Amino acid sequence: MSAKTITRVEEPICVVSTIEGEIRDEQLKRDYYYFLAQKLSKDMLEKGLITADEFNKLAEKNKRKFSPYLAEIMP
């Protein structure tokens, strides 16, 4: 039978800090607003209020305005 050692951790091993490159609150807000704008545009397209060409133009404007960090993985 082998001896087991238990180590007590006094401080967290993984500390989340606000370093450059992390997603900050402001960036998350921009991503959220981008998502809402895209959803609204899609709803308008599905209801026939705008054309596919207009939808694509709105999508490009939304990307420029909100500069979404997560846009590449968003639907």
CHARMM internal coordinates of N, CA and C (Angstrom, degrees):
IC EDIT
DIST 1 N 1 CA 1.4443
DIST 1 CA 1 C 1.5335
ANGL 1 N 1 CA 1 C 108.49
DIST 1 C 2 N 1.3471
ANGL 1 CA 1 C 2 N 115.55
DIHE 1 N 1 CA 1 C 2 N 129.27
DIST 2 N 2 CA 1.4624
ANGL 1 C 2 N 2 CA 119.53
DIHE 1 CA 1 C 2 N 2 CA -178.44
DIST 2 CA 2 C 1.5284
ANGL 2 N 2 CA 2 C 110.60
DIHE 1 C 2 N 2 CA 2 C -90.97
DIST 2 C 3 N 1.3156
ANGL 2 CA 2 C 3 N 114.35
DIHE 2 N 2 CA 2 C 3 N 150.98
DIST 3 N 3 CA 1.4627
ANGL 2 C 3 N 3 CA 120.25
DIHE 2 CA 2 C 3 N 3 CA 178.95
DIST 3 CA 3 C 1.5277
ANGL 3 N 3 CA 3 C 109.30
DIHE 2 C 3 N 3 CA 3 C -78.90
DIST 3 C 4 N 1.2994
ANGL 3 CA 3 C 4 N 116.57
DIHE 3 N 3 CA 3 C 4 N 140.33
DIST 4 N 4 CA 1.4617
ANGL 3 C 4 N 4 CA 121.77
DIHE 3 CA 3 C 4 N 4 CA 178.91
DIST 4 CA 4 C 1.5203
ANGL 4 N 4 CA 4 C 109.19
DIHE 3 C 4 N 4 CA 4 C -109.43
DIST 4 C 5 N 1.3148
ANGL 4 CA 4 C 5 N 114.18
DIHE 4 N 4 CA 4 C 5 N 141.14
DIST 5 N 5 CA 1.4531
ANGL 4 C 5 N 5 CA 120.07
DIHE 4 CA 4 C 5 N 5 CA 179.56
DIST 5 CA 5 C 1.5195
ANGL 5 N 5 CA 5 C 109.15
DIHE 4 C 5 N 5 CA 5 C -112.52
DIST 5 C 6 N 1.2936
ANGL 5 CA 5 C 6 N 116.01
DIHE 5 N 5 CA 5 C 6 N 133.67
DIST 6 N 6 CA 1.4567
ANGL 5 C 6 N 6 CA 121.50
DIHE 5 CA 5 C 6 N 6 CA 176.52
DIST 6 CA 6 C 1.5229
ANGL 6 N 6 CA 6 C 107.49
DIHE 5 C 6 N 6 CA 6 C -111.28
DIST 6 C 7 N 1.3244
ANGL 6 CA 6 C 7 N 115.62
DIHE 6 N 6 CA 6 C 7 N 127.07
DIST 7 N 7 CA 1.4541
ANGL 6 C 7 N 7 CA 121.04
DIHE 6 CA 6 C 7 N 7 CA 179.58
DIST 7 CA 7 C 1.5159
ANGL 7 N 7 CA 7 C 109.06
DIHE 6 C 7 N 7 CA 7 C -110.36
DIST 7 C 8 N 1.2922
ANGL 7 CA 7 C 8 N 115.35
DIHE 7 N 7 CA 7 C 8 N 126.80
DIST 8 N 8 CA 1.4588
ANGL 7 C 8 N 8 CA 120.07
DIHE 7 CA 7 C 8 N 8 CA 178.37
DIST 8 CA 8 C 1.5300
ANGL 8 N 8 CA 8 C 108.68
DIHE 7 C 8 N 8 CA 8 C -86.88
DIST 8 C 9 N 1.3251
ANGL 8 CA 8 C 9 N 116.00
DIHE 8 N 8 CA 8 C 9 N 127.62
DIST 9 N 9 CA 1.4580
ANGL 8 C 9 N 9 CA 121.24
DIHE 8 CA 8 C 9 N 9 CA 179.86
DIST 9 CA 9 C 1.5217
ANGL 9 N 9 CA 9 C 107.92
DIHE 8 C 9 N 9 CA 9 C -94.31
DIST 9 C 10 N 1.3236
ANGL 9 CA 9 C 10 N 115.40
DIHE 9 N 9 CA 9 C 10 N 117.36
DIST 10 N 10 CA 1.4601
ANGL 9 C 10 N 10 CA 120.59
DIHE 9 CA 9 C 10 N 10 CA -178.42
DIST 10 CA 10 C 1.5256
ANGL 10 N 10 CA 10 C 112.10
DIHE 9 C 10 N 10 CA 10 C -85.12
DIST 10 C 11 N 1.3328
ANGL 10 CA 10 C 11 N 117.00
DIHE 10 N 10 CA 10 C 11 N -34.01
DIST 11 N 11 CA 1.4581
ANGL 10 C 11 N 11 CA 121.59
DIHE 10 CA 10 C 11 N 11 CA -179.07
DIST 11 CA 11 C 1.5179
ANGL 11 N 11 CA 11 C 108.70
DIHE 10 C 11 N 11 CA 11 C -123.60
DIST 11 C 12 N 1.3201
ANGL 11 CA 11 C 12 N 116.81
DIHE 11 N 11 CA 11 C 12 N 153.40
DIST 12 N 12 CA 1.4666
ANGL 11 C 12 N 12 CA 118.65
DIHE 11 CA 11 C 12 N 12 CA 179.73
DIST 12 CA 12 C 1.5263
ANGL 12 N 12 CA 12 C 111.19
DIHE 11 C 12 N 12 CA 12 C -60.94
DIST 12 C 13 N 1.3125
ANGL 12 CA 12 C 13 N 114.71
DIHE 12 N 12 CA 12 C 13 N 141.75
DIST 13 N 13 CA 1.4625
ANGL 12 C 13 N 13 CA 120.53
DIHE 12 CA 12 C 13 N 13 CA 179.41
DIST 13 CA 13 C 1.5175
ANGL 13 N 13 CA 13 C 110.29
DIHE 12 C 13 N 13 CA 13 C -74.41
DIST 13 C 14 N 1.3136
ANGL 13 CA 13 C 14 N 116.78
DIHE 13 N 13 CA 13 C 14 N -40.74
DIST 14 N 14 CA 1.4623
ANGL 13 C 14 N 14 CA 121.67
DIHE 13 CA 13 C 14 N 14 CA -178.08
DIST 14 CA 14 C 1.5245
ANGL 14 N 14 CA 14 C 108.81
DIHE 13 C 14 N 14 CA 14 C -109.09
DIST 14 C 15 N 1.2963
ANGL 14 CA 14 C 15 N 115.83
DIHE 14 N 14 CA 14 C 15 N 118.23
DIST 15 N 15 CA 1.4573
ANGL 14 C 15 N 15 CA 120.61
DIHE 14 CA 14 C 15 N 15 CA 179.78
DIST 15 CA 15 C 1.5174
ANGL 15 N 15 CA 15 C 108.50
DIHE 14 C 15 N 15 CA 15 C -113.67
DIST 15 C 16 N 1.3206
ANGL 15 CA 15 C 16 N 116.33
DIHE 15 N 15 CA 15 C 16 N 125.65
DIST 16 N 16 CA 1.4588
ANGL 15 C 16 N 16 CA 121.01
DIHE 15 CA 15 C 16 N 16 CA 177.94
DIST 16 CA 16 C 1.5210
ANGL 16 N 16 CA 16 C 107.48
DIHE 15 C 16 N 16 CA 16 C -88.35
DIST 16 C 17 N 1.2981
ANGL 16 CA 16 C 17 N 115.84
DIHE 16 N 16 CA 16 C 17 N 122.64
DIST 17 N 17 CA 1.4602
ANGL 16 C 17 N 17 CA 119.75
DIHE 16 CA 16 C 17 N 17 CA 179.43
DIST 17 CA 17 C 1.5184
ANGL 17 N 17 CA 17 C 109.43
DIHE 16 C 17 N 17 CA 17 C -120.17
DIST 17 C 18 N 1.2925
ANGL 17 CA 17 C 18 N 115.90
DIHE 17 N 17 CA 17 C 18 N 166.21
DIST 18 N 18 CA 1.4604
ANGL 17 C 18 N 18 CA 120.36
DIHE 17 CA 17 C 18 N 18 CA 178.53
DIST 18 CA 18 C 1.5192
ANGL 18 N 18 CA 18 C 108.49
DIHE 17 C 18 N 18 CA 18 C -95.69
DIST 18 C 19 N 1.3154
ANGL 18 CA 18 C 19 N 115.83
DIHE 18 N 18 CA 18 C 19 N 79.00
DIST 19 N 19 CA 1.4526
ANGL 18 C 19 N 19 CA 120.87
DIHE 18 CA 18 C 19 N 19 CA 177.97
DIST 19 CA 19 C 1.5132
ANGL 19 N 19 CA 19 C 109.51
DIHE 18 C 19 N 19 CA 19 C -100.96
DIST 19 C 20 N 1.3165
ANGL 19 CA 19 C 20 N 115.41
DIHE 19 N 19 CA 19 C 20 N 163.97
DIST 20 N 20 CA 1.4610
ANGL 19 C 20 N 20 CA 120.27
DIHE 19 CA 19 C 20 N 20 CA -179.85
DIST 20 CA 20 C 1.5213
ANGL 20 N 20 CA 20 C 109.51
DIHE 19 C 20 N 20 CA 20 C -58.43
DIST 20 C 21 N 1.3265
ANGL 20 CA 20 C 21 N 116.16
DIHE 20 N 20 CA 20 C 21 N 138.24
DIST 21 N 21 CA 1.4551
ANGL 20 C 21 N 21 CA 120.84
DIHE 20 CA 20 C 21 N 21 CA 178.31
DIST 21 CA 21 C 1.5172
ANGL 21 N 21 CA 21 C 113.87
DIHE 20 C 21 N 21 CA 21 C 100.83
DIST 21 C 22 N 1.3182
ANGL 21 CA 21 C 22 N 117.94
DIHE 21 N 21 CA 21 C 22 N -15.77
DIST 22 N 22 CA 1.4582
ANGL 21 C 22 N 22 CA 119.64
DIHE 21 CA 21 C 22 N 22 CA 178.16
DIST 22 CA 22 C 1.5197
ANGL 22 N 22 CA 22 C 109.61
DIHE 21 C 22 N 22 CA 22 C -80.22
DIST 22 C 23 N 1.3050
ANGL 22 CA 22 C 23 N 115.15
DIHE 22 N 22 CA 22 C 23 N 155.40
DIST 23 N 23 CA 1.4622
ANGL 22 C 23 N 23 CA 119.86
DIHE 22 CA 22 C 23 N 23 CA 176.26
DIST 23 CA 23 C 1.5203
ANGL 23 N 23 CA 23 C 107.56
DIHE 22 C 23 N 23 CA 23 C -78.46
DIST 23 C 24 N 1.2854
ANGL 23 CA 23 C 24 N 115.28
DIHE 23 N 23 CA 23 C 24 N 121.11
DIST 24 N 24 CA 1.4653
ANGL 23 C 24 N 24 CA 120.35
DIHE 23 CA 23 C 24 N 24 CA 179.96
DIST 24 CA 24 C 1.5284
ANGL 24 N 24 CA 24 C 109.76
DIHE 23 C 24 N 24 CA 24 C -99.86
DIST 24 C 25 N 1.3073
ANGL 24 CA 24 C 25 N 115.48
DIHE 24 N 24 CA 24 C 25 N 171.07
DIST 25 N 25 CA 1.4688
ANGL 24 C 25 N 25 CA 120.94
DIHE 24 CA 24 C 25 N 25 CA -178.60
DIST 25 CA 25 C 1.5231
ANGL 25 N 25 CA 25 C 112.34
DIHE 24 C 25 N 25 CA 25 C -53.97
DIST 25 C 26 N 1.3217
ANGL 25 CA 25 C 26 N 116.75
DIHE 25 N 25 CA 25 C 26 N -43.79
DIST 26 N 26 CA 1.4627
ANGL 25 C 26 N 26 CA 120.25
DIHE 25 CA 25 C 26 N 26 CA -178.02
DIST 26 CA 26 C 1.5242
ANGL 26 N 26 CA 26 C 111.25
DIHE 25 C 26 N 26 CA 26 C -61.89
DIST 26 C 27 N 1.3275
ANGL 26 CA 26 C 27 N 116.37
DIHE 26 N 26 CA 26 C 27 N -40.79
DIST 27 N 27 CA 1.4581
ANGL 26 C 27 N 27 CA 120.27
DIHE 26 CA 26 C 27 N 27 CA 179.56
DIST 27 CA 27 C 1.5268
ANGL 27 N 27 CA 27 C 110.50
DIHE 26 C 27 N 27 CA 27 C -66.99
DIST 27 C 28 N 1.3142
ANGL 27 CA 27 C 28 N 117.03
DIHE 27 N 27 CA 27 C 28 N -39.44
DIST 28 N 28 CA 1.4657
ANGL 27 C 28 N 28 CA 120.08
DIHE 27 CA 27 C 28 N 28 CA 177.58
DIST 28 CA 28 C 1.5261
ANGL 28 N 28 CA 28 C 110.92
DIHE 27 C 28 N 28 CA 28 C -64.13
DIST 28 C 29 N 1.3355
ANGL 28 CA 28 C 29 N 116.39
DIHE 28 N 28 CA 28 C 29 N -37.04
DIST 29 N 29 CA 1.4678
ANGL 28 C 29 N 29 CA 119.63
DIHE 28 CA 28 C 29 N 29 CA 176.82
DIST 29 CA 29 C 1.5200
ANGL 29 N 29 CA 29 C 110.50
DIHE 28 C 29 N 29 CA 29 C -63.37
DIST 29 C 30 N 1.3444
ANGL 29 CA 29 C 30 N 116.84
DIHE 29 N 29 CA 29 C 30 N -43.43
DIST 30 N 30 CA 1.4708
ANGL 29 C 30 N 30 CA 119.74
DIHE 29 CA 29 C 30 N 30 CA 179.38
DIST 30 CA 30 C 1.5260
ANGL 30 N 30 CA 30 C 110.86
DIHE 29 C 30 N 30 CA 30 C -62.93
DIST 30 C 31 N 1.3323
ANGL 30 CA 30 C 31 N 116.49
DIHE 30 N 30 CA 30 C 31 N -40.53
DIST 31 N 31 CA 1.4621
ANGL 30 C 31 N 31 CA 119.79
DIHE 30 CA 30 C 31 N 31 CA 177.94
DIST 31 CA 31 C 1.5265
ANGL 31 N 31 CA 31 C 110.82
DIHE 30 C 31 N 31 CA 31 C -63.18
DIST 31 C 32 N 1.3242
ANGL 31 CA 31 C 32 N 116.23
DIHE 31 N 31 CA 31 C 32 N -40.99
DIST 32 N 32 CA 1.4597
ANGL 31 C 32 N 32 CA 120.79
DIHE 31 CA 31 C 32 N 32 CA 179.87
DIST 32 CA 32 C 1.5304
ANGL 32 N 32 CA 32 C 110.89
DIHE 31 C 32 N 32 CA 32 C -64.74
DIST 32 C 33 N 1.3313
ANGL 32 CA 32 C 33 N 116.79
DIHE 32 N 32 CA 32 C 33 N -45.23
DIST 33 N 33 CA 1.4663
ANGL 32 C 33 N 33 CA 120.34
DIHE 32 CA 32 C 33 N 33 CA 178.98
DIST 33 CA 33 C 1.5265
ANGL 33 N 33 CA 33 C 111.08
DIHE 32 C 33 N 33 CA 33 C -64.07
DIST 33 C 34 N 1.3172
ANGL 33 CA 33 C 34 N 116.12
DIHE 33 N 33 CA 33 C 34 N -36.59
DIST 34 N 34 CA 1.4677
ANGL 33 C 34 N 34 CA 120.19
DIHE 33 CA 33 C 34 N 34 CA 176.46
DIST 34 CA 34 C 1.5305
ANGL 34 N 34 CA 34 C 109.59
DIHE 33 C 34 N 34 CA 34 C -62.70
DIST 34 C 35 N 1.3218
ANGL 34 CA 34 C 35 N 116.02
DIHE 34 N 34 CA 34 C 35 N -46.08
DIST 35 N 35 CA 1.4609
ANGL 34 C 35 N 35 CA 120.88
DIHE 34 CA 34 C 35 N 35 CA 179.42
DIST 35 CA 35 C 1.5290
ANGL 35 N 35 CA 35 C 110.69
DIHE 34 C 35 N 35 CA 35 C -59.24
DIST 35 C 36 N 1.3300
ANGL 35 CA 35 C 36 N 117.49
DIHE 35 N 35 CA 35 C 36 N -44.15
DIST 36 N 36 CA 1.4679
ANGL 35 C 36 N 36 CA 120.94
DIHE 35 CA 35 C 36 N 36 CA 179.19
DIST 36 CA 36 C 1.5248
ANGL 36 N 36 CA 36 C 111.45
DIHE 35 C 36 N 36 CA 36 C -63.74
DIST 36 C 37 N 1.3292
ANGL 36 CA 36 C 37 N 116.53
DIHE 36 N 36 CA 36 C 37 N -43.36
DIST 37 N 37 CA 1.4659
ANGL 36 C 37 N 37 CA 120.18
DIHE 36 CA 36 C 37 N 37 CA 179.89
DIST 37 CA 37 C 1.5239
ANGL 37 N 37 CA 37 C 110.68
DIHE 36 C 37 N 37 CA 37 C -63.31
DIST 37 C 38 N 1.3233
ANGL 37 CA 37 C 38 N 116.51
DIHE 37 N 37 CA 37 C 38 N -40.35
DIST 38 N 38 CA 1.4626
ANGL 37 C 38 N 38 CA 120.24
DIHE 37 CA 37 C 38 N 38 CA 178.99
DIST 38 CA 38 C 1.5296
ANGL 38 N 38 CA 38 C 111.06
DIHE 37 C 38 N 38 CA 38 C -66.96
DIST 38 C 39 N 1.3230
ANGL 38 CA 38 C 39 N 116.10
DIHE 38 N 38 CA 38 C 39 N -39.95
DIST 39 N 39 CA 1.4684
ANGL 38 C 39 N 39 CA 119.66
DIHE 38 CA 38 C 39 N 39 CA 179.19
DIST 39 CA 39 C 1.5250
ANGL 39 N 39 CA 39 C 110.28
DIHE 38 C 39 N 39 CA 39 C -63.63
DIST 39 C 40 N 1.3185
ANGL 39 CA 39 C 40 N 116.88
DIHE 39 N 39 CA 39 C 40 N -43.31
DIST 40 N 40 CA 1.4641
ANGL 39 C 40 N 40 CA 121.24
DIHE 39 CA 39 C 40 N 40 CA 178.44
DIST 40 CA 40 C 1.5267
ANGL 40 N 40 CA 40 C 110.43
DIHE 39 C 40 N 40 CA 40 C -61.99
DIST 40 C 41 N 1.3235
ANGL 40 CA 40 C 41 N 116.64
DIHE 40 N 40 CA 40 C 41 N -43.93
DIST 41 N 41 CA 1.4674
ANGL 40 C 41 N 41 CA 120.78
DIHE 40 CA 40 C 41 N 41 CA 178.66
DIST 41 CA 41 C 1.5283
ANGL 41 N 41 CA 41 C 111.03
DIHE 40 C 41 N 41 CA 41 C -61.80
DIST 41 C 42 N 1.3264
ANGL 41 CA 41 C 42 N 115.78
DIHE 41 N 41 CA 41 C 42 N -41.91
DIST 42 N 42 CA 1.4673
ANGL 41 C 42 N 42 CA 119.97
DIHE 41 CA 41 C 42 N 42 CA -179.84
DIST 42 CA 42 C 1.5287
ANGL 42 N 42 CA 42 C 110.84
DIHE 41 C 42 N 42 CA 42 C -65.38
DIST 42 C 43 N 1.3218
ANGL 42 CA 42 C 43 N 116.24
DIHE 42 N 42 CA 42 C 43 N -41.33
DIST 43 N 43 CA 1.4697
ANGL 42 C 43 N 43 CA 120.28
DIHE 42 CA 42 C 43 N 43 CA 177.50
DIST 43 CA 43 C 1.5279
ANGL 43 N 43 CA 43 C 110.95
DIHE 42 C 43 N 43 CA 43 C -60.88
DIST 43 C 44 N 1.3350
ANGL 43 CA 43 C 44 N 116.11
DIHE 43 N 43 CA 43 C 44 N -41.61
DIST 44 N 44 CA 1.4656
ANGL 43 C 44 N 44 CA 120.59
DIHE 43 CA 43 C 44 N 44 CA 178.61
DIST 44 CA 44 C 1.5283
ANGL 44 N 44 CA 44 C 110.73
DIHE 43 C 44 N 44 CA 44 C -64.21
DIST 44 C 45 N 1.3262
ANGL 44 CA 44 C 45 N 116.40
DIHE 44 N 44 CA 44 C 45 N -39.78
DIST 45 N 45 CA 1.4646
ANGL 44 C 45 N 45 CA 120.83
DIHE 44 CA 44 C 45 N 45 CA 178.22
DIST 45 CA 45 C 1.5255
ANGL 45 N 45 CA 45 C 110.53
DIHE 44 C 45 N 45 CA 45 C -63.24
DIST 45 C 46 N 1.3290
ANGL 45 CA 45 C 46 N 116.47
DIHE 45 N 45 CA 45 C 46 N -46.32
DIST 46 N 46 CA 1.4636
ANGL 45 C 46 N 46 CA 120.89
DIHE 45 CA 45 C 46 N 46 CA -178.65
DIST 46 CA 46 C 1.5284
ANGL 46 N 46 CA 46 C 112.43
DIHE 45 C 46 N 46 CA 46 C -64.78
DIST 46 C 47 N 1.3187
ANGL 46 CA 46 C 47 N 117.37
DIHE 46 N 46 CA 46 C 47 N -28.53
DIST 47 N 47 CA 1.4698
ANGL 46 C 47 N 47 CA 121.24
DIHE 46 CA 46 C 47 N 47 CA 178.87
DIST 47 CA 47 C 1.5241
ANGL 47 N 47 CA 47 C 112.52
DIHE 46 C 47 N 47 CA 47 C -87.86
DIST 47 C 48 N 1.3248
ANGL 47 CA 47 C 48 N 115.80
DIHE 47 N 47 CA 47 C 48 N -0.81
DIST 48 N 48 CA 1.4564
ANGL 47 C 48 N 48 CA 119.97
DIHE 47 CA 47 C 48 N 48 CA 178.37
DIST 48 CA 48 C 1.5201
ANGL 48 N 48 CA 48 C 114.35
DIHE 47 C 48 N 48 CA 48 C 78.74
DIST 48 C 49 N 1.3177
ANGL 48 CA 48 C 49 N 116.91
DIHE 48 N 48 CA 48 C 49 N 15.46
DIST 49 N 49 CA 1.4610
ANGL 48 C 49 N 49 CA 120.52
DIHE 48 CA 48 C 49 N 49 CA -179.35
DIST 49 CA 49 C 1.5286
ANGL 49 N 49 CA 49 C 112.34
DIHE 48 C 49 N 49 CA 49 C -79.93
DIST 49 C 50 N 1.3315
ANGL 49 CA 49 C 50 N 116.36
DIHE 49 N 49 CA 49 C 50 N -23.97
DIST 50 N 50 CA 1.4656
ANGL 49 C 50 N 50 CA 121.38
DIHE 49 CA 49 C 50 N 50 CA 176.33
DIST 50 CA 50 C 1.5267
ANGL 50 N 50 CA 50 C 108.61
DIHE 49 C 50 N 50 CA 50 C -135.73
DIST 50 C 51 N 1.3253
ANGL 50 CA 50 C 51 N 115.76
DIHE 50 N 50 CA 50 C 51 N 159.85
DIST 51 N 51 CA 1.4665
ANGL 50 C 51 N 51 CA 120.84
DIHE 50 CA 50 C 51 N 51 CA 178.66
DIST 51 CA 51 C 1.5295
ANGL 51 N 51 CA 51 C 109.66
DIHE 50 C 51 N 51 CA 51 C -87.82
DIST 51 C 52 N 1.3271
ANGL 51 CA 51 C 52 N 115.95
DIHE 51 N 51 CA 51 C 52 N 169.04
DIST 52 N 52 CA 1.4626
ANGL 51 C 52 N 52 CA 120.97
DIHE 51 CA 51 C 52 N 52 CA 177.33
DIST 52 CA 52 C 1.5270
ANGL 52 N 52 CA 52 C 110.40
DIHE 51 C 52 N 52 CA 52 C -61.76
DIST 52 C 53 N 1.3306
ANGL 52 CA 52 C 53 N 116.68
DIHE 52 N 52 CA 52 C 53 N -37.46
DIST 53 N 53 CA 1.4636
ANGL 52 C 53 N 53 CA 120.63
DIHE 52 CA 52 C 53 N 53 CA 178.28
DIST 53 CA 53 C 1.5322
ANGL 53 N 53 CA 53 C 110.64
DIHE 52 C 53 N 53 CA 53 C -63.74
DIST 53 C 54 N 1.3231
ANGL 53 CA 53 C 54 N 116.40
DIHE 53 N 53 CA 53 C 54 N -43.06
DIST 54 N 54 CA 1.4668
ANGL 53 C 54 N 54 CA 120.29
DIHE 53 CA 53 C 54 N 54 CA 177.99
DIST 54 CA 54 C 1.5302
ANGL 54 N 54 CA 54 C 110.77
DIHE 53 C 54 N 54 CA 54 C -65.09
DIST 54 C 55 N 1.3226
ANGL 54 CA 54 C 55 N 116.22
DIHE 54 N 54 CA 54 C 55 N -38.42
DIST 55 N 55 CA 1.4629
ANGL 54 C 55 N 55 CA 120.70
DIHE 54 CA 54 C 55 N 55 CA 177.54
DIST 55 CA 55 C 1.5248
ANGL 55 N 55 CA 55 C 110.62
DIHE 54 C 55 N 55 CA 55 C -60.39
DIST 55 C 56 N 1.3329
ANGL 55 CA 55 C 56 N 116.47
DIHE 55 N 55 CA 55 C 56 N -45.31
DIST 56 N 56 CA 1.4641
ANGL 55 C 56 N 56 CA 120.49
DIHE 55 CA 55 C 56 N 56 CA 179.97
DIST 56 CA 56 C 1.5255
ANGL 56 N 56 CA 56 C 111.54
DIHE 55 C 56 N 56 CA 56 C -64.26
DIST 56 C 57 N 1.3271
ANGL 56 CA 56 C 57 N 116.89
DIHE 56 N 56 CA 56 C 57 N -38.26
DIST 57 N 57 CA 1.4689
ANGL 56 C 57 N 57 CA 120.57
DIHE 56 CA 56 C 57 N 57 CA 177.11
DIST 57 CA 57 C 1.5319
ANGL 57 N 57 CA 57 C 110.67
DIHE 56 C 57 N 57 CA 57 C -64.91
DIST 57 C 58 N 1.3283
ANGL 57 CA 57 C 58 N 116.10
DIHE 57 N 57 CA 57 C 58 N -41.80
DIST 58 N 58 CA 1.4665
ANGL 57 C 58 N 58 CA 119.79
DIHE 57 CA 57 C 58 N 58 CA 177.31
DIST 58 CA 58 C 1.5250
ANGL 58 N 58 CA 58 C 111.18
DIHE 57 C 58 N 58 CA 58 C -63.13
DIST 58 C 59 N 1.3269
ANGL 58 CA 58 C 59 N 116.76
DIHE 58 N 58 CA 58 C 59 N -39.82
DIST 59 N 59 CA 1.4663
ANGL 58 C 59 N 59 CA 120.83
DIHE 58 CA 58 C 59 N 59 CA 179.47
DIST 59 CA 59 C 1.5258
ANGL 59 N 59 CA 59 C 110.56
DIHE 58 C 59 N 59 CA 59 C -60.54
DIST 59 C 60 N 1.3201
ANGL 59 CA 59 C 60 N 116.93
DIHE 59 N 59 CA 59 C 60 N -42.77
DIST 60 N 60 CA 1.4688
ANGL 59 C 60 N 60 CA 120.87
DIHE 59 CA 59 C 60 N 60 CA 178.32
DIST 60 CA 60 C 1.5286
ANGL 60 N 60 CA 60 C 111.09
DIHE 59 C 60 N 60 CA 60 C -65.63
DIST 60 C 61 N 1.3268
ANGL 60 CA 60 C 61 N 117.00
DIHE 60 N 60 CA 60 C 61 N -41.89
DIST 61 N 61 CA 1.4710
ANGL 60 C 61 N 61 CA 120.36
DIHE 60 CA 60 C 61 N 61 CA 178.11
DIST 61 CA 61 C 1.5264
ANGL 61 N 61 CA 61 C 110.84
DIHE 60 C 61 N 61 CA 61 C -63.87
DIST 61 C 62 N 1.3325
ANGL 61 CA 61 C 62 N 116.24
DIHE 61 N 61 CA 61 C 62 N -40.36
DIST 62 N 62 CA 1.4648
ANGL 61 C 62 N 62 CA 120.17
DIHE 61 CA 61 C 62 N 62 CA 178.86
DIST 62 CA 62 C 1.5277
ANGL 62 N 62 CA 62 C 110.71
DIHE 61 C 62 N 62 CA 62 C -62.65
DIST 62 C 63 N 1.3276
ANGL 62 CA 62 C 63 N 116.89
DIHE 62 N 62 CA 62 C 63 N -41.06
DIST 63 N 63 CA 1.4692
ANGL 62 C 63 N 63 CA 119.85
DIHE 62 CA 62 C 63 N 63 CA 178.78
DIST 63 CA 63 C 1.5215
ANGL 63 N 63 CA 63 C 111.01
DIHE 62 C 63 N 63 CA 63 C -63.12
DIST 63 C 64 N 1.3351
ANGL 63 CA 63 C 64 N 116.44
DIHE 63 N 63 CA 63 C 64 N -41.58
DIST 64 N 64 CA 1.4690
ANGL 63 C 64 N 64 CA 119.63
DIHE 63 CA 63 C 64 N 64 CA 179.77
DIST 64 CA 64 C 1.5295
ANGL 64 N 64 CA 64 C 111.25
DIHE 63 C 64 N 64 CA 64 C -68.04
DIST 64 C 65 N 1.3224
ANGL 64 CA 64 C 65 N 116.46
DIHE 64 N 64 CA 64 C 65 N -42.53
DIST 65 N 65 CA 1.4684
ANGL 64 C 65 N 65 CA 120.33
DIHE 64 CA 64 C 65 N 65 CA -176.08
DIST 65 CA 65 C 1.5237
ANGL 65 N 65 CA 65 C 112.45
DIHE 64 C 65 N 65 CA 65 C -69.61
DIST 65 C 66 N 1.3203
ANGL 65 CA 65 C 66 N 117.23
DIHE 65 N 65 CA 65 C 66 N -46.46
DIST 66 N 66 CA 1.4616
ANGL 65 C 66 N 66 CA 120.84
DIHE 65 CA 65 C 66 N 66 CA -172.61
DIST 66 CA 66 C 1.5267
ANGL 66 N 66 CA 66 C 113.75
DIHE 65 C 66 N 66 CA 66 C -95.04
DIST 66 C 67 N 1.3150
ANGL 66 CA 66 C 67 N 118.64
DIHE 66 N 66 CA 66 C 67 N -15.41
DIST 67 N 67 CA 1.4682
ANGL 66 C 67 N 67 CA 122.80
DIHE 66 CA 66 C 67 N 67 CA -178.21
DIST 67 CA 67 C 1.5255
ANGL 67 N 67 CA 67 C 111.15
DIHE 66 C 67 N 67 CA 67 C 43.96
DIST 67 C 68 N 1.3281
ANGL 67 CA 67 C 68 N 117.77
DIHE 67 N 67 CA 67 C 68 N 58.22
DIST 68 N 68 CA 1.4615
ANGL 67 C 68 N 68 CA 120.20
DIHE 67 CA 67 C 68 N 68 CA -174.93
DIST 68 CA 68 C 1.5228
ANGL 68 N 68 CA 68 C 112.58
DIHE 67 C 68 N 68 CA 68 C -68.02
DIST 68 C 69 N 1.3115
ANGL 68 CA 68 C 69 N 115.67
DIHE 68 N 68 CA 68 C 69 N 130.86
DIST 69 N 69 CA 1.4623
ANGL 68 C 69 N 69 CA 122.53
DIHE 68 CA 68 C 69 N 69 CA 178.53
DIST 69 CA 69 C 1.5251
ANGL 69 N 69 CA 69 C 110.53
DIHE 68 C 69 N 69 CA 69 C -72.47
DIST 69 C 70 N 1.3118
ANGL 69 CA 69 C 70 N 116.09
DIHE 69 N 69 CA 69 C 70 N -39.14
DIST 70 N 70 CA 1.4620
ANGL 69 C 70 N 70 CA 121.52
DIHE 69 CA 69 C 70 N 70 CA -175.18
DIST 70 CA 70 C 1.5230
ANGL 70 N 70 CA 70 C 113.45
DIHE 69 C 70 N 70 CA 70 C -97.06
DIST 70 C 71 N 1.3082
ANGL 70 CA 70 C 71 N 118.04
DIHE 70 N 70 CA 70 C 71 N 11.48
DIST 71 N 71 CA 1.4654
ANGL 70 C 71 N 71 CA 121.38
DIHE 70 CA 70 C 71 N 71 CA -175.84
DIST 71 CA 71 C 1.5168
ANGL 71 N 71 CA 71 C 112.81
DIHE 70 C 71 N 71 CA 71 C -58.17
DIST 71 C 72 N 1.3110
ANGL 71 CA 71 C 72 N 117.13
DIHE 71 N 71 CA 71 C 72 N -32.60
DIST 72 N 72 CA 1.4584
ANGL 71 C 72 N 72 CA 120.06
DIHE 71 CA 71 C 72 N 72 CA -177.63
DIST 72 CA 72 C 1.5253
ANGL 72 N 72 CA 72 C 112.31
DIHE 71 C 72 N 72 CA 72 C -63.96
DIST 72 C 73 N 1.3299
ANGL 72 CA 72 C 73 N 117.38
DIHE 72 N 72 CA 72 C 73 N -28.80
DIST 73 N 73 CA 1.4646
ANGL 72 C 73 N 73 CA 119.12
DIHE 72 CA 72 C 73 N 73 CA -178.70
DIST 73 CA 73 C 1.5186
ANGL 73 N 73 CA 73 C 112.83
DIHE 72 C 73 N 73 CA 73 C -103.54
DIST 73 C 74 N 1.3374
ANGL 73 CA 73 C 74 N 116.71
DIHE 73 N 73 CA 73 C 74 N -4.77
DIST 74 N 74 CA 1.4670
ANGL 73 C 74 N 74 CA 120.18
DIHE 73 CA 73 C 74 N 74 CA 178.68
DIST 74 CA 74 C 1.5165
ANGL 74 N 74 CA 74 C 110.42
DIHE 73 C 74 N 74 CA 74 C -80.00
DIST 74 C 75 N 1.3401
ANGL 74 CA 74 C 75 N 116.12
DIHE 74 N 74 CA 74 C 75 N 147.30
DIST 75 N 75 CA 1.4747
ANGL 74 C 75 N 75 CA 119.02
DIHE 74 CA 74 C 75 N 75 CA 178.62
DIST 75 CA 75 C 1.5192
ANGL 75 N 75 CA 75 C 111.63
DIHE 74 C 75 N 75 CA 75 C -69.28
END
COOR INIT
IC SEED 1 N 1 CA 1 C
IC BUILD
